[in-house]
Amino acid sequence: MKTAITSGGAGDILFSIPVMKALGVDTLLIKESFYPPGFGSLYSSMKDLMQLQGFKVLPTKDEGFGFDRFEAGVKYDINMDAWRSCRMRGQWHIMQSMLNHWRVSQLGRPWQRPWLKIDDKPSVHDVLYSLEEYAPSFSLFSLTPRWRESDCDWRRVMDKHTYGIPVFVGFDEDHADFQRLIGHTIYHYPTPTFLDVVRLVRDAKDIYCNQGFVLAAAQALGKNYWCAFKKGKTNCLTRTSNEHYL
């Protein structure tokens, strides 16, 4: 078996799972890139989720090296950043670029079918139950600072959304920014790890997002989602029936 290393973000790591398995990877080194207080690091936040996929997960230092640069002396077999040199990587789905780079053909089009394992631990807790008389149903919202180049009117999206309780997932500053955009409050669901985020995506009725981890998780689970895709970019499009555009 092989050890892989990555500088990619949480979404890129999620997209790489089928490819790493096809390449015989069983151990993944993830950089300890730290998030805002209370959210740990990329390594600590991804560890439980990746272990659930069958990987051994180990930390590696992040000293601001950027993509394709790692701490001195670290040992690995496969550099999962290498696909970024792939031609047309802004047009093909990210997973297609990975498949092309490593010449993996046996997977077909893995981005068009669910590929992520998830446990059956529920995401919904007492706060949501207190917001609705019966077992809550909810629609999930996520808006990250990156990939915001779209004409999406999030206030209008919120006005059109009708299914259950609206719930936001993301960092505190993302939540505050989203509330400014829509002009009112929205419940902010606490997610200490990305496994918690995936559980929330699994349990949501509908998902509204831009390009980020929540989109990757929705695709990985085959969920129904509406996404404000970045103009001119098609590297996250699956062109499946559960994909809708904002």
ChimeraX attribute file (.defattr): number of C-alpha atoms within 10 A of each C-alpha:
attribute: neighborCount
match mode: 1-to-1
recipient: residues
	/A:1	9
	/A:2	14
	/A:3	21
	/A:4	21
	/A:5	25
	/A:6	22
	/A:7	24
	/A:8	19
	/A:9	16
	/A:10	20
	/A:11	17
	/A:12	18
	/A:13	19
	/A:14	21
	/A:15	25
	/A:16	19
	/A:17	20
	/A:18	19
	/A:19	20
	/A:20	23
	/A:21	15
	/A:22	15
	/A:23	17
	/A:24	13
	/A:25	21
	/A:26	17
	/A:27	21
	/A:28	26
	/A:29	24
	/A:30	26
	/A:31	23
	/A:32	19
	/A:33	18
	/A:34	15
	/A:35	12
	/A:36	10
	/A:37	9
	/A:38	11
	/A:39	17
	/A:40	16
	/A:41	19
	/A:42	21
	/A:43	24
	/A:44	21
	/A:45	21
	/A:46	20
	/A:47	22
	/A:48	17
	/A:49	23
	/A:50	22
	/A:51	14
	/A:52	14
	/A:53	16
	/A:54	14
	/A:55	20
	/A:56	16
	/A:57	22
	/A:58	16
	/A:59	17
	/A:60	19
	/A:61	16
	/A:62	16
	/A:63	12
	/A:64	10
	/A:65	11
	/A:66	10
	/A:67	13
	/A:68	14
	/A:69	14
	/A:70	20
	/A:71	13
	/A:72	7
	/A:73	6
	/A:74	10
	/A:75	12
	/A:76	13
	/A:77	12
	/A:78	17
	/A:79	16
	/A:80	23
	/A:81	17
	/A:82	14
	/A:83	18
	/A:84	17
	/A:85	11
	/A:86	17
	/A:87	12
	/A:88	11
	/A:89	19
	/A:90	15
	/A:91	15
	/A:92	19
	/A:93	20
	/A:94	23
	/A:95	23
	/A:96	24
	/A:97	21
	/A:98	25
	/A:99	24
	/A:100	16
	/A:101	15
	/A:102	16
	/A:103	11
	/A:104	14
	/A:105	12
	/A:106	9
	/A:107	11
	/A:108	10
	/A:109	13
	/A:110	17
	/A:111	23
	/A:112	16
	/A:113	13
	/A:114	14
	/A:115	18
	/A:116	20
	/A:117	13
	/A:118	14
	/A:119	11
	/A:120	8
	/A:121	8
	/A:122	11
	/A:123	18
	/A:124	17
	/A:125	10
	/A:126	9
	/A:127	11
	/A:128	19
	/A:129	13
	/A:130	11
	/A:131	12
	/A:132	12
	/A:133	8
	/A:134	9
	/A:135	12
	/A:136	17
	/A:137	17
	/A:138	20
	/A:139	21
	/A:140	24
	/A:141	28
	/A:142	22
	/A:143	24
	/A:144	20
	/A:145	11
	/A:146	10
	/A:147	15
	/A:148	15
	/A:149	13
	/A:150	14
	/A:151	11
	/A:152	15
	/A:153	12
	/A:154	20
	/A:155	15
	/A:156	10
	/A:157	15
	/A:158	14
	/A:159	9
	/A:160	9
	/A:161	13
	/A:162	12
	/A:163	13
	/A:164	15
	/A:165	19
	/A:166	20
	/A:167	18
	/A:168	24
	/A:169	22
	/A:170	21
	/A:171	22
	/A:172	14
	/A:173	12
	/A:174	17
	/A:175	22
	/A:176	14
	/A:177	15
	/A:178	21
	/A:179	17
	/A:180	12
	/A:181	12
	/A:182	16
	/A:183	11
	/A:184	9
	/A:185	13
	/A:186	17
	/A:187	16
	/A:188	18
	/A:189	21
	/A:190	15
	/A:191	19
	/A:192	15
	/A:193	19
	/A:194	23
	/A:195	21
	/A:196	19
	/A:197	20
	/A:198	25
	/A:199	19
	/A:200	25
	/A:201	26
	/A:202	22
	/A:203	17
	/A:204	26
	/A:205	17
	/A:206	22
	/A:207	25
	/A:208	25
	/A:209	24
	/A:210	25
	/A:211	22
	/A:212	21
	/A:213	23
	/A:214	29
	/A:215	25
	/A:216	20
	/A:217	26
	/A:218	25
	/A:219	27
	/A:220	22
	/A:221	18
	/A:222	20
	/A:223	21
	/A:224	18
	/A:225	25
	/A:226	20
	/A:227	23
	/A:228	22
	/A:229	25
	/A:230	17
	/A:231	11
	/A:232	10
	/A:233	15
	/A:234	16
	/A:235	19
	/A:236	23
	/A:237	20
	/A:238	17
	/A:239	11
	/A:240	13
	/A:241	11
	/A:242	14
	/A:243	17
	/A:244	16
	/A:245	13
	/A:246	16
